Amino acid sequence: MTDHLAQQIFEAKWICNGFPKAGTHLLARLLLPIAPLEPATEAGYFEQPWAGTFRDNSFSLSRQPHKTTTFRIGRIGNGHMVKAHLGYTGDLARFIEELGAMHVMIYRDLRDVAVSQAYHILAAEEDEALAHPAPDIYDRDDFDHLLLQVITGHERFPSLAERWEAYAPWLEDDWSHCVKFEDVVADPREWAIRIWRRSMRLMAERFGVTVSFDPEGADTVVNVMAASAQRRHLSPTFRKGEPGGWQEAFKPQHAQAFLDTRGGYWLQELGYEEDEEWAKIPH
């Protein structure tokens, strides 16, 4: 393999995709050692290293034109990454594969996502760049009611489960690599190995070659990736970042709202629950 070909394989374009409040920044920290964030350009393509499919904000389902999303994604530089909130479409999946961009998506227990989003709304004034676009429409004086509004949807924002269903088809996409937030938190090194090796093999196959991994060299890469992910407190929206926090926040009305809006269905589909016993929360 020539040095030029090796560089093309090992300096892939990366898309760090996540369902909002499911750990996008954690995944970005894992990938950062092998793919620094795409820098801002004079042309203004990336004032912020972000790409998305939804118009104005990622908490809606109002899609912007496909060509707007692909325009930004197509300008990711080799060896660089953009963070993203990309809902699935077949056209977008084909574009990403044809571009040869490594697409990794992180998802999380939707109950923890709901709690995280509620706190994100409460903290809207603390970081204008990453703030929720319309915190004032929510009842921020009553956390229980705020959490319920997040789950069921409120005014122009759909329910949590409905928004998740725009992302769920990525789980069936062969080119994409989907990971659970909880797994990355529990064993960042294992998931660094899986993501890096699979991605490099996909790139090598694209050029019709095979790659072998030097154990010492591979260990160096994945150790640095894992160490970076463990510094997740440096992520811009970090609060607690621990799985299972929903158990302290959920009341019976929240559990029932989850069941009523297909959230319970998705907990089983994603492997978080086997049945609906979890929803029997004492008053």
C-alpha positions in Angstrom: 0.0 0.0 0.0 1.4 3.4 -0.9 1.8 6.1 1.7 -0.7 8.2 -0.3 -3.3 5.5 -0.2 -2.7 4.8 3.5 -3.2 8.5 4.2 -6.6 8.4 2.3 -7.7 5.4 4.4 -6.6 6.6 7.8 -7.6 10.2 7.3 -11.3 9.7 6.7 -14.1 12.2 7.0 -16.2 11.7 10.1 -19.7 12.5 11.1 -20.4 12.4 14.8 -24.2 12.1 14.8 -26.5 11.9 17.8 -30.1 12.1 18.9 -30.3 15.4 20.8 -29.3 15.0 24.4 -28.2 11.4 23.9 -24.4 12.0 24.2 -23.2 13.6 21.0 -20.5 15.5 22.8 -19.3 12.3 24.5 -19.0 10.6 21.1 -17.2 13.6 19.8 -14.6 13.3 22.6 -14.1 9.6 21.7 -13.4 10.5 18.1 -11.5 13.7 18.7 -8.0 12.2 18.8 -8.4 10.7 15.3 -10.6 13.4 13.8 -10.3 17.0 15.1 -13.3 19.2 14.6 -13.7 20.8 11.1 -12.3 24.3 11.5 -14.1 27.4 10.5 -13.5 28.4 6.9 -13.2 31.8 5.2 -16.3 30.9 3.2 -18.3 30.4 6.4 -19.3 26.8 5.7 -18.5 25.9 9.3 -18.7 28.8 11.7 -19.6 26.0 14.0 -18.5 22.4 13.2 -22.2 21.2 13.0 -24.5 19.7 10.4 -28.2 18.9 10.7 -31.3 17.9 8.8 -33.8 20.1 10.7 -34.6 23.7 10.0 -33.5 26.2 12.7 -33.1 23.6 15.6 -32.8 19.9 16.2 -35.8 19.7 18.5 -38.3 20.1 15.7 -39.2 17.8 12.7 -39.2 20.6 10.2 -36.6 19.3 7.6 -34.5 21.6 5.6 -33.8 20.8 2.0 -31.7 17.7 1.4 -29.2 19.7 -0.7 -28.6 22.1 2.2 -27.6 19.3 4.5 -25.4 17.6 1.9 -23.8 20.9 0.9 -22.3 21.1 4.5 -21.5 17.4 4.9 -19.8 17.4 1.5 -17.3 20.0 2.7 -15.9 18.0 5.7 -12.2 17.9 5.2 -10.2 14.6 5.2 -9.2 13.7 8.7 -11.8 16.0 10.3 -15.2 15.6 12.0 -18.4 17.5 12.3 -20.9 17.0 15.1 -24.5 16.5 13.8 -28.1 15.9 14.4 -29.1 14.0 11.3 -32.5 12.4 10.9 -32.5 9.5 8.5 -33.5 9.5 4.9 -32.5 7.0 2.3 -31.1 9.8 0.1 -28.9 11.1 3.0 -27.7 7.5 3.8 -26.7 7.0 0.2 -24.9 10.3 0.0 -22.9 9.7 3.2 -21.8 6.2 2.0 -20.9 7.5 -1.5 -19.0 10.3 0.1 -17.0 7.7 2.1 -17.6 9.6 5.4 -17.5 7.5 8.5 -20.9 8.0 10.2 -21.2 7.1 13.8 -24.5 7.7 15.7 -25.0 7.6 19.5 -28.3 7.0 21.2 -29.5 6.6 24.8 -32.2 5.4 27.1 -35.0 7.8 26.0 -36.0 8.3 29.7 -32.6 9.7 30.5 -32.8 11.8 27.3 -36.0 13.3 28.5 -34.5 14.3 31.9 -31.4 15.7 30.2 -33.5 17.8 27.8 -35.6 19.1 30.7 -32.4 20.3 32.5 -31.1 21.7 29.2 -34.3 23.9 29.0 -33.8 25.1 32.6 -30.2 26.0 31.8 -31.0 27.9 28.6 -29.6 31.2 29.7 -26.2 29.7 30.7 -24.9 29.0 27.2 -26.6 30.9 24.3 -24.7 29.0 21.6 -26.1 25.6 22.7 -29.3 26.7 24.3 -32.8 25.4 23.6 -34.4 27.6 21.0 -37.6 28.4 22.9 -37.2 27.7 26.7 -39.9 30.3 27.6 -42.8 28.3 26.2 -42.2 25.6 28.9 -43.3 25.7 32.5 -39.8 26.1 34.1 -41.2 26.7 37.6 -42.4 23.2 37.9 -39.9 20.5 36.9 -42.4 17.7 36.9 -44.6 19.5 34.5 -41.6 20.6 32.3 -40.5 16.9 32.1 -44.0 15.9 31.1 -44.0 18.6 28.3 -40.7 17.2 27.0 -42.1 13.7 26.8 -45.4 14.5 25.3 -44.3 17.4 23.1 -45.3 21.0 23.6 -46.6 23.6 21.2 -44.3 23.4 18.1 -42.0 20.6 19.5 -43.2 17.0 18.9 -43.0 14.2 21.5 -39.7 12.7 22.3 -40.6 9.4 20.8 -41.8 11.0 17.6 -38.5 12.8 17.2 -36.6 9.7 17.9 -38.4 7.9 15.1 -36.7 10.3 12.7 -33.3 8.8 13.8 -34.2 5.2 14.4 -33.7 3.9 10.8 -30.0 4.6 11.1 -29.9 1.5 13.3 -30.6 -0.6 10.2 -28.1 1.2 7.9 -25.2 -1.0 7.0 -22.7 1.8 6.5 -23.5 3.5 9.8 -22.1 2.5 13.2 -24.6 3.0 16.0 -23.5 2.9 19.7 -25.3 3.2 23.0 -24.3 6.0 25.3 -24.4 3.6 28.2 -21.9 1.2 26.5 -19.4 4.1 25.7 -19.6 5.3 29.4 -19.1 1.8 30.7 -16.2 0.8 28.4 -14.9 3.6 26.2 -11.8 1.5 25.1 -13.9 -1.3 23.7 -16.0 1.0 21.7 -13.0 2.9 20.5 -11.6 -0.4 19.2 -14.9 -1.3 17.5 -15.4 2.1 15.8 -11.8 2.6 14.7 -11.2 -0.9 13.3 -14.6 -1.2 11.5 -14.2 2.3 10.0 -10.7 1.6 8.7 -11.8 -1.7 7.2 -14.7 0.1 5.4 -12.3 2.6 4.0 -9.8 0.0 2.9 -12.5 -2.0 1.1 -13.5 1.1 -0.8 -10.0 1.2 -2.3 -10.0 -2.6 -2.9 -7.3 -3.3 -0.3 -7.1 -5.0 3.1 -5.6 -3.6 6.3 -3.9 -5.3 9.2 -3.6 -3.7 12.6 -0.4 -3.6 14.4 -1.3 -4.5 18.0 1.0 -1.9 19.5 0.0 0.8 17.2 -3.7 0.0 17.6 -3.4 0.1 21.3 -1.9 3.5 21.2 -4.8 4.9 19.1 -7.6 3.3 21.1 -6.0 4.2 24.5 -5.9 7.9 23.5 -9.5 7.7 22.3 -10.7 6.1 25.5 -8.8 8.6 27.7 -10.4 11.5 25.7 -13.9 10.0 26.2 -13.3 9.7 29.9 -12.8 13.4 30.2 -16.5 13.9 29.3 -16.9 16.6 32.0 -15.2 18.9 29.5 -18.1 18.5 27.1 -20.0 21.8 26.7 -23.4 20.6 28.0 -22.1 18.1 30.6 -24.3 17.9 33.8 -24.1 14.4 35.3 -23.7 12.1 32.3 -24.7 8.9 34.3 -27.1 6.3 33.0 -30.3 5.7 35.0 -30.9 9.2 36.3 -34.5 9.0 35.1 -35.3 6.8 38.2 -34.9 9.8 40.5 -36.9 12.1 38.3 -39.8 10.0 36.9 -43.2 10.1 38.6 -46.2 7.9 37.5 -47.5 10.6 35.1 -44.1 10.6 33.3 -44.1 6.8 32.9 -47.7 6.8 31.6 -46.9 9.6 29.1 -44.0 7.5 27.9 -46.3 4.5 27.3 -48.9 6.7 25.6 -46.4 8.2 23.1 -44.7 5.0 22.0 -41.7 5.7 24.3 -42.4 2.4 26.0 -42.3 0.5 22.7 -38.9 2.0 21.9 -37.5 1.1 25.3 -38.1 -2.5 24.4 -37.0 -2.2 20.8 -33.7 -0.7 21.9 -33.1 -3.3 24.6 -33.6 -1.2 27.6 -36.6 -3.0 29.0 -38.2 -6.4 28.4 -41.7 -5.3 29.3 -43.7 -2.5 30.9 -43.0 -3.4 34.5 -40.6 -0.4 34.8 -43.6 1.9 34.5 -45.2 0.8 37.7 -43.8 3.7 39.7 -45.4 4.1 43.2 -47.3 7.3 43.8 
